[in-house]
């Protein structure tokens, strides 16, 4: 039976991270949520995503809508994939011959439906209440009284260390090149894949959990890596870096300075010193030298997040940086702030930053809109350094996101015009 994943209305809660990617492409632990679904149910063939993402996922990822309306699908809500009991129940139900919806509150956790009916449910935003009214009597409805979902961006960070520790259990063995001077502390497991290199005088501390160094990754001399942690494929950990416990670093990154309980999605750089803590960083991001975020308020109070100032109930919440963001040297970001797609930051950032914004308010310059063509050229240059080129579908997605976020910039007081930064009366 073909497997499909879907986004529901909670996808908007993860903005700005989910402007350019579906919820199921967010990373927790060693895997994206999509990869976790596939580990449980097999290859995902179809995806129901928000309209502005449809072309990109169909053309670049091969995840479109089903063509045959009579195809019977197993639908999985990736926000629930970390709940083992919920996934076991869904798997059990999928073996039956009947159509069903498995719901928790107003969420659809999973379903077995013909494709035509799945498309109808997708038009409700996979809202369980609306689906129940529309299909009353046509299929079985089963309720989960308790279930764990990911509903807010800070929950990704909170779940990451736990998921990493579980993913890394029993994963050990040295196939790569580990220098004889490397110091391993603890017995929780070190796995170095073939083609990976751990240079002289690195310290790896597995007392808090296992550590995985994936194929092609390099951990440079005098770095400290604390588990649980994943150093992704072809990633370089710079000399003297401190990778604290609970870090999931995706493929082809450059990471230096201090990083604690953070997710760096992939193809992003934090090459130099500076602190990144309790943060989520998207793809194709470059954090300039000494870029640092706060993850704790001076009052030790709970952190509020987003335009609605939601109380996270957590003392430690860092920053949430969407794809393609760039920060200049010495950028400082306050606790619990978000930075939208492709924005450029200078100075101190004490508020959320809208997508496609050049932000330097602390340096006396009001926010200016980043031109779409400039954002595309910057992406081309950065991808070119990795031997890659933006696809046409990716370009059109970025154009759609630019227009979708126009009101966001208007609300933030972002003006159109030429950005010019002057310090002490002297142009840079």
C-alpha positions as semicolon CSV with decimal commas, in nm:
position;residue;x (nm);y (nm);z (nm)
1;X;0,000;0,000;0,000
2;X;0,148;0,340;-0,098
3;X;0,249;0,565;0,192
4;X;0,178;0,939;0,196
5;X;0,276;1,214;0,440
6;X;0,084;1,534;0,490
7;X;0,103;1,878;0,643
8;X;-0,183;2,000;0,857
9;X;-0,264;2,349;0,983
10;X;0,011;2,326;1,245
11;X;0,266;2,375;0,965
12;X;0,219;2,750;1,012
13;X;0,333;2,721;1,375
14;X;0,685;2,636;1,258
15;X;0,731;2,950;1,051
16;X;0,970;3,086;0,939
17;X;1,144;2,746;0,921
18;X;0,862;2,602;0,709
19;X;0,834;2,875;0,447
20;X;1,077;2,687;0,224
21;X;1,031;2,328;0,345
22;X;0,750;2,104;0,455
23;X;0,716;2,010;0,820
24;X;0,826;1,656;0,739
25;X;1,165;1,787;0,623
26;X;1,248;1,929;0,966
27;X;1,526;1,741;1,143
28;X;1,515;1,583;1,489
29;X;1,794;1,352;1,601
30;X;1,972;1,168;1,320
31;X;1,679;1,195;1,080
32;X;1,424;1,425;0,926
33;X;1,064;1,349;1,015
34;X;1,016;1,211;0,662
35;X;1,308;0,973;0,708
36;X;1,156;0,856;1,037
37;X;0,825;0,782;0,864
38;X;1,010;0,580;0,600
39;X;1,198;0,381;0,864
40;X;0,862;0,277;1,010
41;X;0,636;0,237;0,707
42;X;0,859;0,213;0,400
43;X;0,920;0,453;0,114
44;X;0,693;0,757;0,101
45;X;0,550;0,803;-0,248
46;X;0,314;1,098;-0,208
47;X;0,294;1,420;-0,008
48;X;0,014;1,665;0,067
49;X;0,181;2,003;0,125
50;X;0,079;2,369;0,130
51;X;0,007;2,513;-0,217
52;X;0,325;2,721;-0,251
53;X;0,538;2,408;-0,192
54;X;0,357;2,174;-0,432
55;X;0,564;2,237;-0,746
56;X;0,898;2,212;-0,564
57;X;0,811;1,883;-0,394
58;X;0,662;1,733;-0,709
59;X;0,949;1,827;-0,942
60;X;1,256;1,827;-0,719
61;X;1,158;1,566;-0,464
62;X;0,924;1,341;-0,660
63;X;0,654;1,380;-0,393
64;X;0,335;1,487;-0,565
65;X;-0,033;1,402;-0,530
66;X;-0,157;1,052;-0,621
67;X;-0,284;1,025;-0,979
68;X;-0,518;0,727;-0,944
69;X;-0,822;0,829;-0,731
70;X;-0,885;0,465;-0,639
71;X;-0,538;0,403;-0,495
72;X;-0,561;0,308;-0,129
73;X;-0,315;0,513;0,078
74;X;-0,169;0,495;0,425
75;X;-0,143;0,856;0,541
76;X;0,096;0,952;0,822
77;X;0,114;1,281;1,010
78;X;0,491;1,330;1,055
79;X;0,439;1,554;1,359
80;X;0,343;1,239;1,554
81;X;0,625;1,016;1,433
82;X;0,817;1,038;1,763
83;X;0,522;0,884;1,950
84;X;0,602;0,512;1,933
85;X;0,262;0,398;2,066
86;X;0,070;0,614;1,821
87;X;0,279;0,480;1,530
88;X;0,235;0,121;1,651
89;X;-0,143;0,175;1,661
90;X;-0,139;0,321;1,310
91;X;0,066;0,029;1,182
92;X;-0,172;-0,219;1,345
93;X;-0,479;-0,051;1,198
94;X;-0,323;-0,037;0,852
95;X;-0,330;-0,417;0,837
96;X;-0,709;-0,420;0,849
97;X;-0,923;-0,401;0,537
98;X;-1,128;-0,101;0,652
99;X;-1,087;0,268;0,591
100;X;-1,025;0,473;0,902
101;X;-0,913;0,801;1,054
102;X;-0,693;0,791;1,364
103;X;-0,736;1,122;1,546
104;X;-0,606;1,303;1,852
105;X;-0,807;1,611;1,946
106;X;-0,843;1,813;1,625
107;X;-0,544;1,642;1,459
108;X;-0,547;1,357;1,212
109;X;-0,263;1,129;1,326
110;X;-0,299;0,888;1,037
111;X;-0,550;0,731;0,803
112;X;-0,616;0,461;0,548
113;X;-0,821;0,607;0,263
114;X;-0,866;0,595;-0,113
115;X;-0,668;0,874;-0,281
116;X;-0,982;1,063;-0,385
117;X;-1,102;1,080;-0,026
118;X;-0,751;1,173;0,096
119;X;-0,752;1,471;-0,140
120;X;-1,087;1,582;0,006
121;X;-0,948;1,558;0,360
122;X;-0,643;1,759;0,251
123;X;-0,872;2,046;0,153
124;X;-0,980;2,072;0,519
125;X;-0,615;2,118;0,621
126;X;-0,639;1,767;0,769
127;X;-0,860;1,908;1,043
128;X;-1,015;1,611;1,226
129;X;-1,337;1,794;1,315
130;X;-1,407;1,901;0,958
131;X;-1,312;1,559;0,824
132;X;-1,546;1,385;1,069
133;X;-1,838;1,601;0,962
134;X;-1,763;1,542;0,593
135;X;-1,718;1,166;0,616
136;X;-1,953;1,070;0,896
137;X;-2,059;0,710;0,849
138;X;-1,824;0,648;0,554
139;X;-1,527;0,525;0,757
140;X;-1,421;0,423;1,106
141;X;-1,309;0,694;1,347
142;X;-1,063;0,597;1,618
143;X;-0,949;0,834;1,892
144;X;-0,619;0,849;2,078
145;X;-0,668;0,991;2,426
146;X;-0,296;1,058;2,472
147;X;-0,040;1,124;2,204
148;X;0,280;1,322;2,163
149;X;0,316;1,562;1,874
150;X;0,556;1,833;1,765
151;X;0,354;2,154;1,758
152;X;0,601;2,441;1,807
153;X;0,958;2,506;1,686
154;X;1,115;2,496;2,033
155;X;0,983;2,141;2,071
156;X;1,221;2,034;1,793
157;X;1,516;2,136;2,012
158;X;1,362;1,984;2,322
159;X;1,311;1,649;2,146
160;X;1,647;1,647;1,970
161;X;1,878;1,529;2,249
162;X;1,638;1,253;2,351
163;X;1,592;1,138;1,991
164;X;1,966;1,150;1,926
165;X;2,042;0,938;2,231
166;X;1,785;0,681;2,123
167;X;1,899;0,682;1,757
168;X;2,261;0,626;1,860
169;X;2,201;0,340;2,101
170;X;2,419;0,044;2,004
171;X;2,574;0,234;1,713
172;X;2,950;0,208;1,752
173;X;3,265;0,101;1,572
174;X;3,561;0,272;1,409
175;X;3,588;0,241;1,031
176;X;3,734;0,583;0,959
177;X;4,069;0,737;1,052
178;X;4,092;0,815;1,426
179;X;4,429;0,940;1,544
180;X;4,588;0,750;1,833
181;X;4,600;1,069;2,043
182;X;4,220;1,110;2,039
183;X;4,080;1,087;2,393
184;X;3,750;0,900;2,434
185;X;3,570;0,956;2,765
186;X;3,285;0,726;2,866
187;X;3,147;0,405;2,723
188;X;2,822;0,511;2,553
189;X;2,949;0,446;2,199
190;X;3,157;0,619;1,932
191;X;3,083;0,549;1,566
192;X;3,321;0,682;1,298
193;X;3,213;0,585;0,950
194;X;3,444;0,493;0,663
195;X;3,601;0,803;0,510
196;X;3,559;1,013;0,823
197;X;3,863;1,159;1,002
198;X;3,915;1,251;1,367
199;X;4,242;1,442;1,394
200;X;4,501;1,447;1,675
201;X;4,412;1,567;2,024
202;X;4,036;1,568;1,978
203;X;3,833;1,485;2,292
204;X;3,507;1,292;2,249
205;X;3,291;1,258;2,560
206;X;3,029;0,983;2,534
207;X;2,915;0,989;2,897
208;X;2,593;1,171;2,803
209;X;2,525;0,966;2,490
210;X;2,675;0,824;2,173
211;X;2,856;1,018;1,902
212;X;2,833;0,956;1,527
213;X;3,085;1,098;1,277
214;X;2,942;1,029;0,934
215;X;3,119;0,946;0,608
216;X;3,350;1,220;0,481
217;X;3,324;1,430;0,798
218;X;3,639;1,573;0,958
219;X;3,680;1,668;1,324
220;X;3,984;1,895;1,340
221;X;4,250;1,890;1,610
222;X;4,173;2,014;1,961
223;X;3,796;2,004;1,910
224;X;3,571;1,878;2,193
225;X;3,260;1,678;2,103
226;X;3,010;1,578;2,371
227;X;2,737;1,319;2,319
228;X;2,475;1,268;2,217
229;X;2,585;1,425;1,890
230;X;2,584;1,368;1,517
231;X;2,846;1,519;1,286
232;X;2,689;1,487;0,943
233;X;2,828;1,367;0,613
234;X;3,115;1,580;0,474
235;X;3,086;1,827;0,763
236;X;3,401;1,986;0,908
237;X;3,428;2,064;1,280
238;X;3,688;2,338;1,308
239;X;4,000;2,331;1,532
240;X;3,917;2,405;1,895
241;X;3,539;2,388;1,842
242;X;3,319;2,288;2,138
243;X;3,024;2,074;2,030
244;X;2,818;2,028;2,345
245;X;2,563;1,752;2,405
246;X;2,240;1,739;2,208
247;X;2,372;1,868;1,873
248;X;2,250;1,735;1,539
249;X;2,464;1,876;1,259
250;X;2,352;1,787;0,910
251;X;2,555;1,726;0,594
252;X;2,817;1,956;0,440
253;X;2,843;2,210;0,723
254;X;3,140;2,403;0,864
255;X;3,111;2,442;1,240
256;X;3,336;2,624;1,485
257;X;3,307;2,804;1,819
258;X;3,062;2,669;2,076
259;X;2,738;2,491;1,987
260;X;2,498;2,352;2,247
261;X;2,171;2,156;2,204
262;X;2,116;2,282;1,851
263;X;2,012;2,155;1,511
264;X;2,201;2,274;1,203
265;X;2,002;2,139;0,913
266;X;2,264;2,112;0,638
267;X;2,485;2,304;0,393
268;X;2,529;2,582;0,649
269;X;2,835;2,751;0,797
270;X;2,925;2,859;1,147
271;X;3,294;2,861;1,070
272;X;3,422;3,094;1,340
273;X;3,401;3,154;1,715
274;X;3,069;3,253;1,869
275;X;2,794;3,075;2,061
276;X;2,490;2,894;1,918
277;X;2,260;2,745;2,180
278;X;1,914;2,581;2,183
279;X;1,879;2,693;1,822
280;X;1,753;2,563;1,488
281;X;1,947;2,673;1,179
282;X;1,815;2,598;0,832
283;X;1,999;2,527;0,505
284;X;2,236;2,755;0,313
285;X;2,288;2,978;0,617
286;X;2,615;3,158;0,687
287;X;2,680;3,285;1,041
288;X;2,962;3,540;1,036
289;X;3,252;3,547;1,280
290;X;3,149;3,589;1,648
291;X;2,777;3,558;1,570
292;X;2,623;3,470;1,906
293;X;2,274;3,406;2,035
294;X;2,132;3,422;2,386
295;X;1,926;3,127;2,508
296;X;1,852;3,247;2,863
297;X;1,687;3,565;2,990
298;X;1,858;3,778;3,256
299;X;1,555;3,716;3,479
300;X;1,571;3,337;3,434
301;X;1,204;3,364;3,340
302;X;1,028;3,162;3,072
303;X;1,082;3,271;2,713
304;X;0,803;3,407;2,493
305;X;0,811;3,337;2,121
306;X;0,668;3,473;1,799
307;X;0,430;3,757;1,711
308;X;0,168;3,626;1,953
309;X;0,427;3,616;2,234
310;X;0,349;3,255;2,321
311;X;0,485;3,150;2,657
312;X;0,709;2,851;2,581
313;X;0,718;2,748;2,945
314;X;1,094;2,699;2,898
315;X;1,386;2,890;3,045
316;X;1,620;2,804;2,759
317;X;1,509;2,889;2,407
318;X;1,757;3,010;2,148
319;X;1,698;3,134;1,793
320;X;1,519;2,992;1,489
321;X;1,694;3,080;1,166
322;X;1,526;3,002;0,834
323;X;1,699;2,896;0,514
324;X;1,948;3,124;0,332
325;X;2,003;3,371;0,619
326;X;2,337;3,554;0,643
327;X;2,484;3,734;0,947
328;X;2,774;3,978;0,946
329;X;3,069;3,981;1,184
330;X;2,974;4,033;1,549
331;X;2,598;3,978;1,513
332;X;2,417;3,922;1,844
333;X;2,068;3,773;1,866
334;X;1,846;3,796;2,173
335;X;1,667;3,504;2,336
336;X;1,381;3,337;2,149
337;X;1,403;3,536;1,825
338;X;1,326;3,414;1,474
339;X;1,486;3,520;1,147
340;X;1,298;3,483;0,821
341;X;1,409;3,342;0,487
342;X;1,713;3,497;0,314
343;X;1,746;3,788;0,557
344;X;2,079;3,961;0,625
345;X;2,164;4,066;0,981
346;X;2,402;4,327;1,120
347;X;2,463;4,433;1,479
348;X;2,229;4,341;1,766
349;X;1,895;4,176;1,691
350;X;1,642;4,225;1,971
351;X;1,326;4,145;1,771
352;X;1,201;3,893;1,516
353;X;1,320;3,967;1,163
354;X;1,089;3,927;0,865
355;X;1,192;3,730;0,557
356;X;1,391;3,911;0,285
357;X;1,503;4,185;0,521
358;X;1,837;4,360;0,558
359;X;1,840;4,435;0,929
360;X;2,075;4,677;1,105
361;X;1,846;4,872;1,339
362;X;2,098;4,876;1,626
363;X;2,345;5,048;1,392
364;X;2,102;5,330;1,318
365;X;1,961;5,196;0,990
366;X;1,594;5,111;0,948
367;X;1,517;4,765;0,797
368;X;1,529;4,750;0,417
369;X;1,378;4,489;0,188
370;X;1,626;4,248;0,029
371;X;1,560;4,239;-0,344
372;X;1,453;3,898;-0,475
373;X;1,718;3,899;-0,748
374;X;1,986;3,971;-0,490
375;X;1,866;3,680;-0,278
376;X;1,877;3,447;-0,580
377;X;2,227;3,561;-0,680
378;X;2,353;3,508;-0,325
379;X;2,205;3,158;-0,321
380;X;2,368;3,080;-0,657
381;X;2,708;3,189;-0,527
382;X;2,681;2,991;-0,204
383;X;2,554;2,676;-0,375
384;X;2,824;2,715;-0,640
385;X;3,089;2,684;-0,369
386;X;2,948;2,335;-0,304
387;X;2,931;2,248;-0,674
388;X;2,553;2,286;-0,686
389;X;2,304;2,508;-0,869
390;X;1,952;2,615;-0,769
391;X;1,688;2,431;-0,971
392;X;1,415;2,620;-1,154
393;X;1,161;2,484;-0,904
394;X;1,373;2,614;-0,616
395;X;1,394;2,957;-0,778
396;X;1,018;2,972;-0,825
397;X;0,966;2,858;-0,464
398;X;1,185;3,142;-0,340
399;X;0,986;3,385;-0,557
400;X;0,659;3,258;-0,408
401;X;0,793;3,292;-0,055
402;X;0,906;3,647;-0,134
403;X;0,549;3,742;-0,228
404;X;0,388;3,541;0,054
405;X;0,597;3,729;0,313
406;X;0,531;4,078;0,176
407;X;0,270;4,157;0,444
408;X;0,509;4,030;0,710
409;X;0,762;4,293;0,598
410;X;0,498;4,565;0,588
411;X;0,395;4,488;0,948
412;X;0,760;4,501;1,052
413;X;0,810;4,843;0,895
414;X;1,053;4,718;0,631
415;X;1,105;4,976;0,355
416;X;1,208;4,937;-0,005
417;X;1,524;5,113;-0,110
418;X;1,900;5,091;-0,110
419;X;2,074;4,962;0,201
420;X;2,365;5,176;0,317
421;X;2,549;5,117;0,641
422;X;2,750;5,407;0,786
423;X;2,935;5,395;1,116
424;X;3,070;5,709;1,278
425;X;2,995;5,896;0,958
426;X;3,215;5,673;0,741
427;X;3,085;5,437;0,476
428;X;3,225;5,083;0,495
